[in-house]
Amino acid sequence: MSGKLTVIGLGPGSVAQLTPEATEALQAADVLYGYGPYLDRVSLRTGQRRQASDNGEEIDRASRALAEAAEGTNVAVVSGGDPGVFAMAAAVCEALERGPGAWRDLELSIVPGITSMLAVAARVGAPLGHDFCALSLSNNLKPWAVVEQRLKAAASAGFVIALYNPISRARPWQLQRAFELLRGYLPGNTPVVFGHAVGRLDERILITTLEAADGSGADMATCIIVGTSETRHLARPNGTPLVYTPRSLGAFNT
């Protein structure tokens, strides 16, 4: 009997940001595969089990999940944020393509979640209100030269840039290098938003400028949004400041 594999996005961390579809899919699964800290967010029901693995083992995790699903089990692979954004959905697809032909007959579902750039943007206003892109600063799966090339292209094209995987113990210098590079293409007063662990108890939001942005103020739980010359930082005496990018290009140039 063929089983089922569902890849589930858990959102940025708050239960309130977990979709009803994701909750239903989690309850239906017999076994949950995932990175340990993400699995820790999920309460197991009676009869359910979990298979935790470390970061950096995505293809192996996906392959083991597919193999168990092929044995007739209802398997879920959990992912932080949205599973299709620098996350497990791509790893599952890659493992499926490389694996036995029988895996292609499995019932496969991808359940979306709120990715961190959307959660961070909502906290401060609408920095993604015009064209934007998302880049991972990790060079584990691509050369750093490619990261720099894409940063330059995005900044030159006028995209707001959401930066994922900005820094780690093995990569302590890359975020600061990215800021230095972007300063060659964007004004120093360009708004920059640091969003750490949005939706969780240790949430922190910092609004600063590209000139003042300090790469040491982030970690792997941080998503950073770098605006453009069009992005506005609006002070509000009786409320949280707003950062937004107008929908119309050149809206404040007239």
C-alpha positions in Angstrom: 0.0 0.0 0.0 1.3 3.4 -0.9 1.6 6.0 1.8 1.5 9.8 1.7 4.1 12.5 2.3 3.1 16.0 3.4 5.6 18.9 3.7 4.2 21.3 6.3 5.2 24.9 6.9 5.0 25.8 10.7 5.3 29.5 10.2 7.7 31.8 12.0 7.0 30.3 15.5 3.8 31.4 17.0 0.9 29.0 17.2 -1.3 31.9 16.2 0.5 32.0 12.8 0.1 28.3 12.1 -2.6 27.8 9.5 -5.6 25.6 10.0 -4.5 23.5 7.0 -1.1 22.9 8.6 -2.7 22.0 12.0 -5.0 19.4 10.3 -2.1 17.9 8.3 0.1 17.6 11.5 -2.7 15.8 13.3 -3.3 13.4 10.4 0.4 12.3 10.1 1.6 9.0 11.7 5.2 10.2 11.9 6.9 13.7 11.8 10.3 14.2 10.3 12.2 17.5 10.8 15.0 19.5 12.3 14.9 19.0 16.1 14.0 22.6 17.1 11.1 22.7 14.6 9.7 19.4 15.8 9.8 20.8 19.4 7.1 23.3 18.3 4.7 20.4 17.6 2.7 18.6 20.3 2.5 14.9 19.5 -0.9 13.2 19.7 -1.3 9.7 21.0 0.3 7.2 18.6 2.3 9.7 16.8 6.1 9.6 16.7 8.9 12.0 15.6 12.2 11.5 13.8 14.5 14.4 14.5 17.7 15.2 12.7 20.3 18.0 12.6 20.5 21.1 10.4 22.4 20.4 7.2 20.9 16.9 6.8 17.9 18.0 4.6 18.4 15.5 1.7 19.0 12.6 4.0 15.9 13.6 6.1 13.8 13.9 2.9 15.0 10.5 1.6 14.2 8.7 4.9 10.8 10.3 5.0 10.1 9.3 1.4 11.2 5.7 2.1 8.9 5.4 5.0 6.0 6.9 3.1 6.6 4.3 0.3 6.0 1.6 2.9 2.5 2.9 3.4 2.9 5.4 6.3 1.3 8.8 6.4 4.5 10.9 6.8 4.9 14.6 7.5 8.1 16.6 7.0 7.9 19.8 9.0 9.7 23.0 8.1 10.0 26.4 9.7 8.2 29.3 7.9 7.1 28.3 4.4 8.5 24.9 3.2 9.1 26.3 -0.3 11.3 29.2 0.8 14.9 28.0 1.4 13.4 25.0 3.1 12.3 21.4 3.0 9.9 21.3 0.0 12.9 21.7 -2.4 14.9 19.1 -0.5 12.0 16.6 -0.8 11.6 17.3 -4.5 15.3 16.8 -5.1 15.4 13.6 -3.1 12.4 12.3 -4.9 14.0 13.0 -8.3 17.2 11.2 -7.3 15.5 8.3 -5.6 13.7 5.1 -6.7 11.1 5.4 -9.4 8.4 4.2 -7.0 8.7 7.4 -4.9 7.2 9.3 -7.8 3.9 7.4 -7.3 3.5 8.7 -3.8 0.8 11.2 -2.9 2.7 14.4 -2.2 1.3 17.6 -0.7 2.9 20.9 0.2 1.2 22.9 2.9 2.3 26.6 2.9 3.2 28.6 5.9 4.0 32.2 6.7 7.6 32.8 5.8 9.8 35.0 8.1 10.1 38.0 5.7 6.3 38.4 5.7 6.1 38.2 9.5 8.9 40.8 9.9 7.4 43.1 7.3 4.0 43.0 9.0 5.6 44.1 12.3 6.9 47.3 10.8 4.4 48.2 8.1 4.8 47.3 4.4 8.5 47.4 3.3 7.6 44.8 0.7 4.9 47.0 -0.8 6.7 47.3 -4.2 9.0 44.9 -6.0 11.2 42.7 -3.8 13.3 39.6 -3.7 14.7 37.1 -1.2 18.3 36.0 -0.9 20.0 33.5 1.3 23.4 34.7 2.5 24.6 31.1 3.1 27.3 29.9 0.9 26.9 26.3 1.9 25.0 25.5 -1.3 26.4 28.2 -3.7 29.7 30.1 -3.9 30.0 33.4 -2.0 30.9 35.1 -5.4 27.4 34.2 -6.6 25.8 35.7 -3.4 27.7 39.0 -4.1 26.7 39.0 -7.7 23.0 38.6 -6.8 23.2 41.2 -4.1 24.6 43.7 -6.6 22.0 42.8 -9.2 19.1 43.1 -6.8 20.3 46.5 -5.4 21.0 47.8 -8.9 17.6 46.8 -10.1 15.8 48.6 -7.2 14.5 45.6 -5.4 13.8 45.6 -1.6 15.9 42.7 -0.4 14.9 40.1 2.3 18.1 38.4 3.6 17.7 34.9 5.0 20.4 32.8 6.8 22.4 36.0 7.5 25.0 34.7 9.9 26.1 31.6 11.8 29.1 30.5 13.9 30.8 29.2 10.7 29.9 32.4 8.7 30.3 35.3 11.1 31.5 37.9 8.5 29.1 37.6 5.6 26.3 39.8 6.7 28.7 42.7 7.4 30.3 42.1 4.0 26.8 42.2 2.4 26.1 45.6 4.1 29.4 47.0 2.9 28.6 45.9 -0.7 25.1 47.3 -0.6 26.4 50.7 0.6 28.0 51.0 -2.8 24.6 50.9 -4.5 22.1 52.4 -2.0 21.9 55.6 0.0 23.2 55.5 3.6 19.7 56.4 4.9 18.0 53.4 3.3 15.9 51.7 6.0 17.0 48.3 7.3 14.8 46.1 9.5 16.2 43.3 11.7 13.5 40.9 12.8 14.7 38.2 15.3 12.4 35.3 16.2 9.2 37.1 15.2 6.2 35.6 16.9 8.2 33.9 19.6 8.9 35.0 23.2 12.3 36.4 22.3 11.1 38.5 19.4 13.2 41.6 18.7 12.6 44.2 16.0 15.2 46.9 15.2 14.8 49.6 12.6 18.0 51.2 11.5 19.7 52.6 8.4 22.1 50.9 5.9 24.8 53.3 7.1 24.4 52.2 10.7 23.5 48.6 10.2 25.8 46.2 12.2 26.1 42.7 11.0 27.0 41.4 14.5 23.4 42.2 15.6 21.9 39.1 13.8 21.8 35.3 14.1 20.2 32.5 12.2 16.8 33.3 13.7 17.0 36.8 12.2 15.5 37.9 8.9 16.7 41.3 7.5 14.8 43.5 5.1 16.9 46.1 3.3 14.8 48.8 1.6 15.5 50.9 -1.5 15.9 54.7 -2.1 12.1 54.7 -2.3 11.4 53.0 1.1 10.0 55.3 3.7 10.6 55.5 7.5 7.6 57.2 9.0 7.8 58.4 12.6 4.6 58.3 14.6 4.7 60.2 18.0 2.0 57.9 19.5 2.7 54.7 17.8 5.3 52.3 16.4 7.3 53.8 13.4 6.2 52.6 10.0 8.6 51.3 7.3 7.0 51.0 3.9 7.8 51.0 0.2 5.2 53.0 -1.8 3.3 51.0 -4.4 4.0 53.6 -7.1 7.6 54.2 -8.2 8.6 57.8 -7.6 5.5 58.5 -5.4 7.4 61.2 -3.4 9.5 62.6 -6.2 6.8 65.0 -7.4 
